[in-house]
Amino acid sequence: MNKEIDIKCPACGKIFQVTEQTYKKNEDIVCPPCGKAFKPQGNELNKKAKSE
């Protein structure tokens, strides 16, 4: 039941996957390509709201 969610790194723009569990905790997620840590839900929720 642990789905993977695509997340776009706000720093480098690369898309990578995290588990849904990690995403829902809203902890800092570290982008593997660039190493920057960020909060997932702030960016993703705003981006989705604007694009709809």
Secondary structure, DSSP 8 states (H G I E B T S, - for coil): ---EEEEE-TTT--EEEEEHHHHHHT--EE-TTT--EE-HHHHHHHHHHHH-
